[in-house]
Amino acid sequence: MSMVTTLLTLLLTGTFFIDLAVAESWNFQDATVGELPPGWTATKTGEGPGSVWKVLEDETAPAGGKVLAQTSAAGPDALFNLCLNSGSKFGDVDLKLSLKAVAGKLDQGGGPVWRCRDKDNYYIARLNPLEGDFRLFHVIQGKRSILGKPVKVSEAAGTWHTIRIVHVGEHITCYLNDKKLIELDDDALREPGMIGLWTKADAVTSFDGVSAVPAKK
């Protein structure tokens, strides 16, 4: 097989992008308070007010004194607030972040987004202290579907928690505070995509210490 043919095959399958992915991390310490960090874009799945993201100061943040937060409490129940790193491109990934649920009457908490094609197609794992559970979803053409069963947890709002995702091929493993809680296979989104952050409805949430490392089979 010629080199040109090989490269074309890799591009079509997405493997080429996976091989080029390098470890990245975002702690927002160099970003300007009150603004979005460079390379990050606020968007939303659904219609309505909300999805207002900005860097805030928080001396409790585990990776430094600044965080990236979803700050709007105006989102309706069906709205998903998204903030995407448009320059990231990961397929098989070991993804980790810290989050703190600050407020929310309809919803609380949130989590990481990965293999994100656009605002309507991505994976999301989220902690919700209000409901007391941890869940994994994929969103396809704007429709969210749960993968597996919800896991009941007792993790308080107002304190920092960690979520880690290891996704290799079809196999997804989800950790909350270093405990493996969800493990299953799903092949709905196979191609590499963006890394992002997610909350639902009126969930005001802070995020810090986001890191993504290419994962190997």
Summary of the structure (lengths in Angstrom):
residues: 217
radius of gyration: 16.7
end to end distance: 24.2
largest distance: 58.6
contacts: 747
relative contact order: 0.25
helix: 8%
strand: 54%
